[in-house]
Amino acid sequence: MFNEAIIIPVIMAVIEILKGVGLPKKFGALAALVLGIVIGIFFLDQPQIKLRIFQGVIYGLSASGLYSGAKNAIEEVRMRRK
């Protein structure tokens, strides 16, 4: 039903929008996890709800980890240039 290849970037984009409208940065990872679970429950085609929730958790954690990793890499490059 839903192309799973775009779930992680969609979660990242939604979290960035939420941060732009006032979500504190410290809640970004939690919001990504919750959003991943919601997407898993309502948009994935797994036959069992447990599998959809588990996949949603994986997508949410992946999105928050990908954002964090990219942010840390950019900060490291900036520090080395100085």
Summary of the structure (lengths in Angstrom):
residues: 82
radius of gyration: 14.4
end to end distance: 47.8
largest distance: 52.6
contacts: 224
relative contact order: 0.17
helix: 84%
strand: 0%
